[in-house]
Protein backbone atom coordinates (compact mmCIF):
# COMPACT_ATOMS: atom_id res chain seq x y z
CA UNK A 1 0.00 0.00 0.00
CA UNK A 2 1.41 3.38 -1.01
CA UNK A 3 2.12 5.83 1.82
CA UNK A 4 -0.47 8.55 2.35
CA UNK A 5 0.57 11.96 1.02
CA UNK A 6 -0.50 14.67 3.45
CA UNK A 7 1.66 17.58 2.28
CA UNK A 8 3.70 17.95 -0.89
CA UNK A 9 6.43 20.00 -2.53
CA UNK A 10 5.61 18.37 -5.88
CA UNK A 11 3.58 20.77 -7.98
CA UNK A 12 1.53 18.06 -9.69
CA UNK A 13 1.09 15.87 -6.65
CA UNK A 14 -1.95 13.66 -6.31
CA UNK A 15 -3.16 16.19 -3.74
CA UNK A 16 -3.83 18.60 -6.62
CA UNK A 17 -4.71 16.04 -9.29
CA UNK A 18 -7.24 13.90 -7.44
CA UNK A 19 -10.01 13.30 -10.04
CA UNK A 20 -12.90 13.80 -7.62
CA UNK A 21 -11.52 17.05 -6.22
CA UNK A 22 -10.63 18.26 -9.70
CA UNK A 23 -14.12 17.65 -11.04
CA UNK A 24 -15.63 19.53 -8.10
CA UNK A 25 -13.41 22.54 -8.87
CA UNK A 26 -14.48 22.48 -12.52
CA UNK A 27 -18.21 21.94 -12.06
CA UNK A 28 -19.16 25.55 -11.40
CA UNK A 29 -17.38 26.66 -14.59
CA UNK A 30 -19.60 24.54 -16.85
CA UNK A 31 -23.12 25.97 -16.72
CA UNK A 32 -26.07 23.90 -17.93
CA UNK A 33 -26.48 24.00 -21.69
CA UNK A 34 -22.78 24.36 -22.46
CA UNK A 35 -21.94 22.82 -25.84
CA UNK A 36 -18.90 20.50 -25.89
CA UNK A 37 -17.00 22.77 -28.29
CA UNK A 38 -17.60 26.01 -26.39
CA UNK A 39 -14.93 25.77 -23.67
CA UNK A 40 -12.17 25.14 -26.23
CA UNK A 41 -13.23 28.02 -28.47
CA UNK A 42 -13.60 30.37 -25.51
CA UNK A 43 -10.16 29.40 -24.22
CA UNK A 44 -8.54 29.98 -27.63
CA UNK A 45 -10.07 33.45 -27.74
CA UNK A 46 -8.98 34.25 -24.19
CA UNK A 47 -5.37 33.15 -24.66
CA UNK A 48 -5.04 34.90 -28.02
CA UNK A 49 -6.13 38.14 -26.37
CA UNK A 50 -3.82 37.62 -23.39
CA UNK A 51 -0.85 37.05 -25.72
CA UNK A 52 -1.83 39.82 -28.11
CA UNK A 53 -1.99 37.48 -31.10
CA UNK A 54 -4.70 37.42 -33.81
CA UNK A 55 -5.43 33.72 -33.38
CA UNK A 56 -4.77 30.71 -31.16
CA UNK A 57 -5.33 26.97 -31.48
CA UNK A 58 -5.78 24.29 -28.84
CA UNK A 59 -3.54 21.20 -29.04
CA UNK A 60 -3.73 18.09 -26.87
CA UNK A 61 0.03 18.36 -26.17
CA UNK A 62 2.84 20.87 -26.32
CA UNK A 63 4.98 18.36 -28.19
CA UNK A 64 2.53 18.40 -31.08
CA UNK A 65 2.07 22.17 -30.99
CA UNK A 66 5.78 22.90 -31.16
CA UNK A 67 6.51 20.43 -33.93
CA UNK A 68 3.71 21.95 -35.99
CA UNK A 69 5.08 25.46 -35.51
CA UNK A 70 8.60 24.38 -36.50
CA UNK A 71 7.26 22.50 -39.54
CA UNK A 72 5.29 25.49 -40.81
CA UNK A 73 8.25 27.85 -40.41
CA UNK A 74 10.53 25.35 -42.19
CA UNK A 75 8.16 24.97 -45.11
CA UNK A 76 7.80 28.74 -45.47
CA UNK A 77 11.50 29.53 -45.38
CA UNK A 78 12.69 26.49 -47.30
CA UNK A 79 15.21 25.62 -44.57
CA UNK A 80 15.02 22.41 -42.53
CA UNK A 81 17.35 23.53 -39.74
CA UNK A 82 16.16 25.37 -36.64
CA UNK A 83 18.38 26.86 -33.93
CA UNK A 84 17.79 26.14 -30.25
CA UNK A 85 19.65 25.64 -26.98
CA UNK A 86 21.34 22.24 -26.53
CA UNK A 87 19.00 21.44 -23.61
CA UNK A 88 15.80 22.63 -25.25
CA UNK A 89 12.80 20.44 -24.43
CA UNK A 90 12.38 19.44 -28.07
CA UNK A 91 15.95 18.11 -28.04
CA UNK A 92 15.89 16.18 -24.75
CA UNK A 93 12.38 14.96 -24.07
CA UNK A 94 10.53 14.35 -27.33
CA UNK A 95 12.41 11.44 -28.92
CA UNK A 96 13.58 13.72 -31.76
CA UNK A 97 10.03 13.90 -33.07
CA UNK A 98 10.92 17.01 -35.05
CA UNK A 99 13.21 14.83 -37.17
CA UNK A 100 11.37 11.49 -37.17
CA UNK A 101 8.06 13.07 -38.20
CA UNK A 102 9.03 16.28 -40.00
CA UNK A 103 12.65 15.68 -41.11
CA UNK A 104 13.86 18.83 -39.37
CA UNK A 105 17.38 19.36 -38.01
CA UNK A 106 18.25 20.87 -34.64
CA UNK A 107 21.27 23.15 -34.68
CA UNK A 108 22.39 23.41 -31.01
CA UNK A 109 23.39 26.93 -30.00
CA UNK A 110 25.35 28.03 -26.95
CA UNK A 111 26.78 26.46 -23.81
CA UNK A 112 24.63 23.63 -22.41
CA UNK A 113 25.11 25.13 -18.93
CA UNK A 114 24.37 28.75 -19.83
CA UNK A 115 21.94 30.92 -21.73
CA UNK A 116 22.22 31.59 -25.45
CA UNK A 117 24.07 34.81 -26.24
CA UNK A 118 23.99 36.97 -29.35
CA UNK A 119 27.63 36.02 -29.94
CA UNK A 120 26.51 32.37 -30.00
CA UNK A 121 23.95 33.23 -32.66
CA UNK A 122 26.55 35.08 -34.70
CA UNK A 123 28.49 31.83 -34.82
CA UNK A 124 25.76 30.16 -36.89
CA UNK A 125 27.04 30.05 -40.46
CA UNK A 126 24.07 28.38 -42.14
CA UNK A 127 20.52 29.50 -42.86
CA UNK A 128 17.96 28.53 -40.24
CA UNK A 129 14.20 28.46 -40.49
CA UNK A 130 13.51 29.32 -36.86
CA UNK A 131 15.13 30.58 -33.70
CA UNK A 132 13.47 28.69 -30.85
CA UNK A 133 13.94 30.20 -27.41
CA UNK A 134 12.75 28.45 -24.25
CA UNK A 135 11.51 30.87 -21.58
CA UNK A 136 12.62 29.99 -18.98
CA UNK A 137 15.43 27.52 -19.72
CA UNK A 138 14.30 24.67 -17.51
CA UNK A 139 17.34 22.40 -17.57
CA UNK A 140 19.71 25.08 -16.25
CA UNK A 141 17.64 26.26 -13.32
CA UNK A 142 14.83 28.22 -14.92
CA UNK A 143 17.11 30.97 -16.19
CA UNK A 144 15.86 33.83 -18.34
CA UNK A 145 17.75 36.17 -20.66
CA UNK A 146 17.59 39.83 -19.74
CA UNK A 147 15.02 41.81 -21.72
CA UNK A 148 17.54 43.65 -23.89
CA UNK A 149 19.22 40.34 -24.76
CA UNK A 150 15.87 38.81 -25.67
CA UNK A 151 15.07 41.74 -27.94
CA UNK A 152 18.50 41.54 -29.59
CA UNK A 153 18.21 37.79 -30.22
CA UNK A 154 14.78 37.97 -31.81
CA UNK A 155 16.00 40.90 -33.91
CA UNK A 156 18.97 38.74 -35.01
CA UNK A 157 16.52 36.16 -36.37
CA UNK A 158 14.29 38.68 -38.10
CA UNK A 159 17.24 40.28 -39.86
CA UNK A 160 18.16 36.89 -41.31
CA UNK A 161 14.69 35.97 -42.49
CA UNK A 162 14.20 33.37 -39.76
CA UNK A 163 11.01 32.98 -37.77
CA UNK A 164 11.00 33.31 -33.99
CA UNK A 165 9.21 30.81 -31.80
CA UNK A 166 9.00 30.68 -28.02
CA UNK A 167 8.72 27.46 -26.07
CA UNK A 168 6.59 29.10 -23.43
CA UNK A 169 5.61 25.99 -21.52
CA UNK A 170 6.44 28.11 -18.47
CA UNK A 171 5.90 31.55 -19.96
CA UNK A 172 3.31 32.20 -17.26
CA UNK A 173 6.07 31.75 -14.66
CA UNK A 174 8.52 33.93 -16.62
CA UNK A 175 6.29 37.01 -16.89
CA UNK A 176 6.78 38.35 -13.33
CA UNK A 177 10.55 38.56 -13.86
CA UNK A 178 10.15 40.76 -16.92
CA UNK A 179 7.32 42.71 -15.27
CA UNK A 180 5.81 43.32 -18.69
CA UNK A 181 2.42 42.25 -20.08
CA UNK A 182 2.29 38.80 -21.62
CA UNK A 183 1.44 40.42 -24.94
CA UNK A 184 4.62 42.52 -24.90
CA UNK A 185 6.74 39.40 -24.41
CA UNK A 186 4.80 37.45 -27.05
CA UNK A 187 5.14 40.33 -29.54
CA UNK A 188 8.81 39.43 -29.98
CA UNK A 189 7.85 36.06 -31.48
CA UNK A 190 6.04 34.92 -34.59
CA UNK A 191 4.56 31.93 -32.79
CA UNK A 192 4.05 31.28 -29.09
CA UNK A 193 3.41 27.96 -27.38
CA UNK A 194 2.06 27.96 -23.83
CA UNK A 195 1.27 25.00 -21.63
CA UNK A 196 -2.16 24.71 -20.08
CA UNK A 197 -1.18 22.43 -17.21
CA UNK A 198 2.31 23.12 -15.88
CA UNK A 199 2.26 26.46 -14.11
CA UNK A 200 -1.51 26.73 -14.42
CA UNK A 201 -1.85 23.39 -12.57
CA UNK A 202 -4.44 22.22 -15.08
CA UNK A 203 -4.94 18.81 -16.64
CA UNK A 204 -3.26 18.67 -20.08
CA UNK A 205 -3.17 20.60 -23.32
CA UNK A 206 -1.42 23.48 -25.02
CA UNK A 207 -2.11 26.58 -27.07
CA UNK A 208 -0.24 27.74 -30.17
CA UNK A 209 -0.76 31.42 -30.96
CA UNK A 210 0.28 33.52 -33.94
CA UNK A 211 -1.07 35.25 -37.04
CA UNK A 212 -4.27 33.95 -38.60
CA UNK A 213 -2.63 32.30 -41.62
CA UNK A 214 -0.16 30.39 -39.45
CA UNK A 215 -2.84 29.20 -37.06
CA UNK A 216 -5.10 28.15 -39.95
CA UNK A 217 -2.20 26.13 -41.34
CA UNK A 218 -1.53 24.70 -37.87
CA UNK A 219 -5.10 23.44 -37.83
CA UNK A 220 -4.39 21.35 -40.92
CA UNK A 221 -1.35 19.81 -39.28
CA UNK A 222 -3.24 19.19 -36.05
CA UNK A 223 -5.72 17.10 -38.02
CA UNK A 224 -2.95 15.27 -39.87
CA UNK A 225 -1.31 14.33 -36.58
CA UNK A 226 -4.52 13.16 -34.96
CA UNK A 227 -4.85 16.07 -32.56
CA UNK A 228 -8.22 17.45 -33.70
CA UNK A 229 -10.10 15.56 -31.03
CA UNK A 230 -13.69 16.10 -29.92
CA UNK A 231 -14.69 16.48 -26.28
CA UNK A 232 -11.52 18.16 -25.06
CA UNK A 233 -13.63 20.54 -23.03
CA UNK A 234 -12.47 19.22 -19.60
CA UNK A 235 -8.88 20.23 -20.45
CA UNK A 236 -10.04 23.65 -21.60
CA UNK A 237 -12.19 24.24 -18.52
CA UNK A 238 -9.28 23.31 -16.24
CA UNK A 239 -7.02 25.71 -18.13
CA UNK A 240 -9.58 28.49 -17.90
CA UNK A 241 -9.75 27.95 -14.15
CA UNK A 242 -5.96 28.14 -13.97
CA UNK A 243 -5.91 31.41 -15.89
CA UNK A 244 -8.42 32.88 -13.45
CA UNK A 245 -7.14 31.53 -10.15
CA UNK A 246 -3.49 30.50 -10.56
CA UNK A 247 -2.01 32.91 -13.10
CA UNK A 248 -2.57 35.99 -10.86
CA UNK A 249 -0.56 34.27 -8.10
CA UNK A 250 2.66 33.87 -10.12
CA UNK A 251 4.32 36.85 -8.39
CA UNK A 252 3.47 35.27 -5.03
CA UNK A 253 4.97 31.95 -6.15
CA UNK A 254 8.13 33.74 -7.28
CA UNK A 255 8.46 35.58 -3.97
CA UNK A 256 8.12 32.29 -2.06
CA UNK A 257 10.67 30.61 -4.34
CA UNK A 258 13.15 33.36 -3.55
CA UNK A 259 12.47 33.07 0.18
CA UNK A 260 13.05 29.31 0.05
CA UNK A 261 16.26 29.77 -1.95
CA UNK A 262 17.53 32.29 0.58
CA UNK A 263 16.83 29.90 3.46
CA UNK A 264 18.44 26.95 1.67
CA UNK A 265 21.57 28.92 0.83
CA UNK A 266 21.80 30.35 4.35
CA UNK A 267 21.50 26.87 5.84
CA UNK A 268 24.58 25.81 3.88
CA UNK A 269 23.81 22.12 3.35
CA UNK A 270 22.45 22.54 -0.19
CA UNK A 271 22.58 25.41 -2.67
CA UNK A 272 20.21 26.71 -5.27
CA UNK A 273 20.77 27.39 -8.96
CA UNK A 274 20.43 30.23 -9.53
CA UNK A 275 21.20 31.79 -6.15
CA UNK A 276 18.16 34.04 -6.56
CA UNK A 277 15.44 32.33 -8.65
CA UNK A 278 14.17 34.21 -11.67
CA UNK A 279 11.01 32.10 -11.83
CA UNK A 280 9.10 29.84 -9.41
CA UNK A 281 11.12 26.98 -10.96
CA UNK A 282 14.73 26.51 -9.79
CA UNK A 283 17.21 23.76 -9.00
CA UNK A 284 18.62 22.63 -5.67
CA UNK A 285 22.06 20.99 -5.66
CA UNK A 286 22.58 18.40 -2.93
CA UNK A 287 25.92 16.98 -1.72
CA UNK A 288 24.70 13.39 -2.11
CA UNK A 289 24.69 10.96 -5.06
CA UNK A 290 21.59 10.72 -7.20
CA UNK A 291 20.86 7.12 -6.28
CA UNK A 292 20.51 8.06 -2.59
CA UNK A 293 17.80 10.70 -3.03
CA UNK A 294 14.88 8.59 -4.23
CA UNK A 295 14.96 6.08 -1.35
CA UNK A 296 15.53 8.92 1.13
CA UNK A 297 12.48 10.74 -0.21
CA UNK A 298 10.51 7.50 0.06
CA UNK A 299 11.48 7.07 3.71
CA UNK A 300 10.56 10.67 4.46
CA UNK A 301 7.14 10.20 2.86
CA UNK A 302 6.51 7.04 4.89
CA UNK A 303 7.54 8.72 8.13
CA UNK A 304 5.94 12.14 7.76
CA UNK A 305 3.49 12.08 4.85
CA UNK A 306 5.54 14.81 3.15
CA UNK A 307 6.22 14.31 -0.56
CA UNK A 308 9.47 15.73 -1.96
CA UNK A 309 10.77 15.66 -5.57
CA UNK A 310 12.11 12.18 -6.31
CA UNK A 311 13.72 12.50 -9.72
CA UNK A 312 17.21 13.94 -9.23
CA UNK A 313 19.86 14.22 -11.91
CA UNK A 314 23.60 13.84 -11.45
CA UNK A 315 25.60 17.06 -11.49
CA UNK A 316 29.10 15.94 -10.50
CA UNK A 317 30.47 12.82 -8.78
CA UNK A 318 28.74 12.47 -5.42
CA UNK A 319 26.27 15.30 -6.05
CA UNK A 320 22.87 15.71 -7.66
CA UNK A 321 20.20 18.30 -8.36
CA UNK A 322 16.45 18.28 -7.88
CA UNK A 323 13.98 20.62 -9.54
CA UNK A 324 11.55 22.55 -7.36
CA UNK A 325 8.54 24.43 -8.73
CA UNK A 326 6.56 26.59 -6.36
CA UNK A 327 2.80 26.41 -6.65
CA UNK A 328 -0.18 26.23 -4.34
CA UNK A 329 1.03 23.22 -2.37
CA UNK A 330 4.51 24.61 -1.73
CA UNK A 331 3.07 27.74 -0.11
CA UNK A 332 2.17 25.55 2.86
CA UNK A 333 5.89 25.13 3.72
CA UNK A 334 8.01 27.77 5.41
CA UNK A 335 11.40 28.42 3.79
CA UNK A 336 13.22 27.14 6.87
CA UNK A 337 11.15 23.95 6.85
CA UNK A 338 12.17 23.25 3.25
CA UNK A 339 15.85 23.74 4.11
CA UNK A 340 15.52 21.27 6.98
CA UNK A 341 13.69 18.70 4.84
CA UNK A 342 16.47 18.81 2.25
CA UNK A 343 18.95 17.73 4.92
CA UNK A 344 17.02 14.48 5.18
CA UNK A 345 17.56 13.60 1.52
CA UNK A 346 20.71 11.55 2.09
C-alpha positions as CSV (number, residue, x, y, z in Angstrom):
1,X,0.0,0.0,0.0
2,X,1.4,3.4,-1.0
3,X,2.1,5.8,1.8
4,X,-0.5,8.6,2.3
5,X,0.6,12.0,1.0
6,X,-0.5,14.7,3.5
7,X,1.7,17.6,2.3
8,X,3.7,18.0,-0.9
9,X,6.4,20.0,-2.5
10,X,5.6,18.4,-5.9
11,X,3.6,20.8,-8.0
12,X,1.5,18.1,-9.7
13,X,1.1,15.9,-6.6
14,X,-2.0,13.7,-6.3
15,X,-3.2,16.2,-3.7
16,X,-3.8,18.6,-6.6
17,X,-4.7,16.0,-9.3
18,X,-7.2,13.9,-7.4
19,X,-10.0,13.3,-10.0
20,X,-12.9,13.8,-7.6
21,X,-11.5,17.0,-6.2
22,X,-10.6,18.3,-9.7
23,X,-14.1,17.7,-11.0
24,X,-15.6,19.5,-8.1
25,X,-13.4,22.5,-8.9
26,X,-14.5,22.5,-12.5
27,X,-18.2,21.9,-12.1
28,X,-19.2,25.6,-11.4
29,X,-17.4,26.7,-14.6
30,X,-19.6,24.5,-16.9
31,X,-23.1,26.0,-16.7
32,X,-26.1,23.9,-17.9
33,X,-26.5,24.0,-21.7
34,X,-22.8,24.4,-22.5
35,X,-21.9,22.8,-25.8
36,X,-18.9,20.5,-25.9
37,X,-17.0,22.8,-28.3
38,X,-17.6,26.0,-26.4
39,X,-14.9,25.8,-23.7
40,X,-12.2,25.1,-26.2
41,X,-13.2,28.0,-28.5
42,X,-13.6,30.4,-25.5
43,X,-10.2,29.4,-24.2
44,X,-8.5,30.0,-27.6
45,X,-10.1,33.5,-27.7
46,X,-9.0,34.2,-24.2
47,X,-5.4,33.1,-24.7
48,X,-5.0,34.9,-28.0
49,X,-6.1,38.1,-26.4
50,X,-3.8,37.6,-23.4
51,X,-0.8,37.0,-25.7
52,X,-1.8,39.8,-28.1
53,X,-2.0,37.5,-31.1
54,X,-4.7,37.4,-33.8
55,X,-5.4,33.7,-33.4
56,X,-4.8,30.7,-31.2
57,X,-5.3,27.0,-31.5
58,X,-5.8,24.3,-28.8
59,X,-3.5,21.2,-29.0
60,X,-3.7,18.1,-26.9
61,X,0.0,18.4,-26.2
62,X,2.8,20.9,-26.3
63,X,5.0,18.4,-28.2
64,X,2.5,18.4,-31.1
65,X,2.1,22.2,-31.0
66,X,5.8,22.9,-31.2
67,X,6.5,20.4,-33.9
68,X,3.7,21.9,-36.0
69,X,5.1,25.5,-35.5
70,X,8.6,24.4,-36.5
71,X,7.3,22.5,-39.5
72,X,5.3,25.5,-40.8
73,X,8.3,27.8,-40.4
74,X,10.5,25.4,-42.2
75,X,8.2,25.0,-45.1
76,X,7.8,28.7,-45.5
77,X,11.5,29.5,-45.4
78,X,12.7,26.5,-47.3
79,X,15.2,25.6,-44.6
80,X,15.0,22.4,-42.5
81,X,17.3,23.5,-39.7
82,X,16.2,25.4,-36.6
83,X,18.4,26.9,-33.9
84,X,17.8,26.1,-30.3
85,X,19.6,25.6,-27.0
86,X,21.3,22.2,-26.5
87,X,19.0,21.4,-23.6
88,X,15.8,22.6,-25.3
89,X,12.8,20.4,-24.4
90,X,12.4,19.4,-28.1
91,X,15.9,18.1,-28.0
92,X,15.9,16.2,-24.7
93,X,12.4,15.0,-24.1
94,X,10.5,14.4,-27.3
95,X,12.4,11.4,-28.9
96,X,13.6,13.7,-31.8
97,X,10.0,13.9,-33.1
98,X,10.9,17.0,-35.1
99,X,13.2,14.8,-37.2
100,X,11.4,11.5,-37.2
101,X,8.1,13.1,-38.2
102,X,9.0,16.3,-40.0
103,X,12.7,15.7,-41.1
104,X,13.9,18.8,-39.4
105,X,17.4,19.4,-38.0
106,X,18.3,20.9,-34.6
107,X,21.3,23.1,-34.7
108,X,22.4,23.4,-31.0
109,X,23.4,26.9,-30.0
110,X,25.4,28.0,-27.0
111,X,26.8,26.5,-23.8
112,X,24.6,23.6,-22.4
113,X,25.1,25.1,-18.9
114,X,24.4,28.8,-19.8
115,X,21.9,30.9,-21.7
116,X,22.2,31.6,-25.4
117,X,24.1,34.8,-26.2
118,X,24.0,37.0,-29.4
119,X,27.6,36.0,-29.9
120,X,26.5,32.4,-30.0
121,X,24.0,33.2,-32.7
122,X,26.5,35.1,-34.7
123,X,28.5,31.8,-34.8
124,X,25.8,30.2,-36.9
125,X,27.0,30.1,-40.5
126,X,24.1,28.4,-42.1
127,X,20.5,29.5,-42.9
128,X,18.0,28.5,-40.2
129,X,14.2,28.5,-40.5
130,X,13.5,29.3,-36.9
131,X,15.1,30.6,-33.7
132,X,13.5,28.7,-30.9
133,X,13.9,30.2,-27.4
134,X,12.7,28.5,-24.2
135,X,11.5,30.9,-21.6
136,X,12.6,30.0,-19.0
137,X,15.4,27.5,-19.7
138,X,14.3,24.7,-17.5
139,X,17.3,22.4,-17.6
140,X,19.7,25.1,-16.2
141,X,17.6,26.3,-13.3
142,X,14.8,28.2,-14.9
143,X,17.1,31.0,-16.2
144,X,15.9,33.8,-18.3
145,X,17.8,36.2,-20.7
146,X,17.6,39.8,-19.7
147,X,15.0,41.8,-21.7
148,X,17.5,43.7,-23.9
149,X,19.2,40.3,-24.8
150,X,15.9,38.8,-25.7
151,X,15.1,41.7,-27.9
152,X,18.5,41.5,-29.6
153,X,18.2,37.8,-30.2
154,X,14.8,38.0,-31.8
155,X,16.0,40.9,-33.9
156,X,19.0,38.7,-35.0
157,X,16.5,36.2,-36.4
158,X,14.3,38.7,-38.1
159,X,17.2,40.3,-39.9
160,X,18.2,36.9,-41.3
161,X,14.7,36.0,-42.5
162,X,14.2,33.4,-39.8
163,X,11.0,33.0,-37.8
164,X,11.0,33.3,-34.0
165,X,9.2,30.8,-31.8
166,X,9.0,30.7,-28.0
167,X,8.7,27.5,-26.1
168,X,6.6,29.1,-23.4
169,X,5.6,26.0,-21.5
170,X,6.4,28.1,-18.5
171,X,5.9,31.5,-20.0
172,X,3.3,32.2,-17.3
173,X,6.1,31.7,-14.7
174,X,8.5,33.9,-16.6
175,X,6.3,37.0,-16.9
176,X,6.8,38.3,-13.3
177,X,10.6,38.6,-13.9
178,X,10.1,40.8,-16.9
179,X,7.3,42.7,-15.3
180,X,5.8,43.3,-18.7
181,X,2.4,42.3,-20.1
182,X,2.3,38.8,-21.6
183,X,1.4,40.4,-24.9
184,X,4.6,42.5,-24.9
185,X,6.7,39.4,-24.4
186,X,4.8,37.5,-27.0
187,X,5.1,40.3,-29.5
188,X,8.8,39.4,-30.0
189,X,7.8,36.1,-31.5
190,X,6.0,34.9,-34.6
191,X,4.6,31.9,-32.8
192,X,4.0,31.3,-29.1
193,X,3.4,28.0,-27.4
194,X,2.1,28.0,-23.8
195,X,1.3,25.0,-21.6
196,X,-2.2,24.7,-20.1
197,X,-1.2,22.4,-17.2
198,X,2.3,23.1,-15.9
199,X,2.3,26.5,-14.1
200,X,-1.5,26.7,-14.4
201,X,-1.9,23.4,-12.6
202,X,-4.4,22.2,-15.1
203,X,-4.9,18.8,-16.6
204,X,-3.3,18.7,-20.1
205,X,-3.2,20.6,-23.3
206,X,-1.4,23.5,-25.0
207,X,-2.1,26.6,-27.1
208,X,-0.2,27.7,-30.2
209,X,-0.8,31.4,-31.0
210,X,0.3,33.5,-33.9
211,X,-1.1,35.2,-37.0
212,X,-4.3,34.0,-38.6
213,X,-2.6,32.3,-41.6
214,X,-0.2,30.4,-39.4
215,X,-2.8,29.2,-37.1
216,X,-5.1,28.1,-40.0
217,X,-2.2,26.1,-41.3
218,X,-1.5,24.7,-37.9
219,X,-5.1,23.4,-37.8
220,X,-4.4,21.4,-40.9
221,X,-1.3,19.8,-39.3
222,X,-3.2,19.2,-36.0
223,X,-5.7,17.1,-38.0
224,X,-2.9,15.3,-39.9
225,X,-1.3,14.3,-36.6
226,X,-4.5,13.2,-35.0
227,X,-4.9,16.1,-32.6
228,X,-8.2,17.4,-33.7
229,X,-10.1,15.6,-31.0
230,X,-13.7,16.1,-29.9
231,X,-14.7,16.5,-26.3
232,X,-11.5,18.2,-25.1
233,X,-13.6,20.5,-23.0
234,X,-12.5,19.2,-19.6
235,X,-8.9,20.2,-20.4
236,X,-10.0,23.7,-21.6
237,X,-12.2,24.2,-18.5
238,X,-9.3,23.3,-16.2
239,X,-7.0,25.7,-18.1
240,X,-9.6,28.5,-17.9
241,X,-9.8,28.0,-14.2
242,X,-6.0,28.1,-14.0
243,X,-5.9,31.4,-15.9
244,X,-8.4,32.9,-13.5
245,X,-7.1,31.5,-10.2
246,X,-3.5,30.5,-10.6
247,X,-2.0,32.9,-13.1
248,X,-2.6,36.0,-10.9
249,X,-0.6,34.3,-8.1
250,X,2.7,33.9,-10.1
251,X,4.3,36.9,-8.4
252,X,3.5,35.3,-5.0
253,X,5.0,31.9,-6.1
254,X,8.1,33.7,-7.3
255,X,8.5,35.6,-4.0
256,X,8.1,32.3,-2.1
257,X,10.7,30.6,-4.3
258,X,13.2,33.4,-3.6
259,X,12.5,33.1,0.2
260,X,13.0,29.3,0.0
261,X,16.3,29.8,-1.9
262,X,17.5,32.3,0.6
263,X,16.8,29.9,3.5
264,X,18.4,26.9,1.7
265,X,21.6,28.9,0.8
266,X,21.8,30.4,4.4
267,X,21.5,26.9,5.8
268,X,24.6,25.8,3.9
269,X,23.8,22.1,3.3
270,X,22.5,22.5,-0.2
271,X,22.6,25.4,-2.7
272,X,20.2,26.7,-5.3
273,X,20.8,27.4,-9.0
274,X,20.4,30.2,-9.5
275,X,21.2,31.8,-6.2
276,X,18.2,34.0,-6.6
277,X,15.4,32.3,-8.6
278,X,14.2,34.2,-11.7
279,X,11.0,32.1,-11.8
280,X,9.1,29.8,-9.4
281,X,11.1,27.0,-11.0
282,X,14.7,26.5,-9.8
283,X,17.2,23.8,-9.0
284,X,18.6,22.6,-5.7
285,X,22.1,21.0,-5.7
286,X,22.6,18.4,-2.9
287,X,25.9,17.0,-1.7
288,X,24.7,13.4,-2.1
289,X,24.7,11.0,-5.1
290,X,21.6,10.7,-7.2
291,X,20.9,7.1,-6.3
292,X,20.5,8.1,-2.6
293,X,17.8,10.7,-3.0
294,X,14.9,8.6,-4.2
295,X,15.0,6.1,-1.3
296,X,15.5,8.9,1.1
297,X,12.5,10.7,-0.2
298,X,10.5,7.5,0.1
299,X,11.5,7.1,3.7
300,X,10.6,10.7,4.5
301,X,7.1,10.2,2.9
302,X,6.5,7.0,4.9
303,X,7.5,8.7,8.1
304,X,5.9,12.1,7.8
305,X,3.5,12.1,4.8
306,X,5.5,14.8,3.2
307,X,6.2,14.3,-0.6
308,X,9.5,15.7,-2.0
309,X,10.8,15.7,-5.6
310,X,12.1,12.2,-6.3
311,X,13.7,12.5,-9.7
312,X,17.2,13.9,-9.2
313,X,19.9,14.2,-11.9
314,X,23.6,13.8,-11.5
315,X,25.6,17.1,-11.5
316,X,29.1,15.9,-10.5
317,X,30.5,12.8,-8.8
318,X,28.7,12.5,-5.4
319,X,26.3,15.3,-6.1
320,X,22.9,15.7,-7.7
321,X,20.2,18.3,-8.4
322,X,16.4,18.3,-7.9
323,X,14.0,20.6,-9.5
324,X,11.5,22.5,-7.4
325,X,8.5,24.4,-8.7
326,X,6.6,26.6,-6.4
327,X,2.8,26.4,-6.7
328,X,-0.2,26.2,-4.3
329,X,1.0,23.2,-2.4
330,X,4.5,24.6,-1.7
331,X,3.1,27.7,-0.1
332,X,2.2,25.6,2.9
333,X,5.9,25.1,3.7
334,X,8.0,27.8,5.4
335,X,11.4,28.4,3.8
336,X,13.2,27.1,6.9
337,X,11.2,23.9,6.8
338,X,12.2,23.3,3.2
339,X,15.9,23.7,4.1
340,X,15.5,21.3,7.0
341,X,13.7,18.7,4.8
342,X,16.5,18.8,2.3
343,X,19.0,17.7,4.9
344,X,17.0,14.5,5.2
345,X,17.6,13.6,1.5
346,X,20.7,11.5,2.1
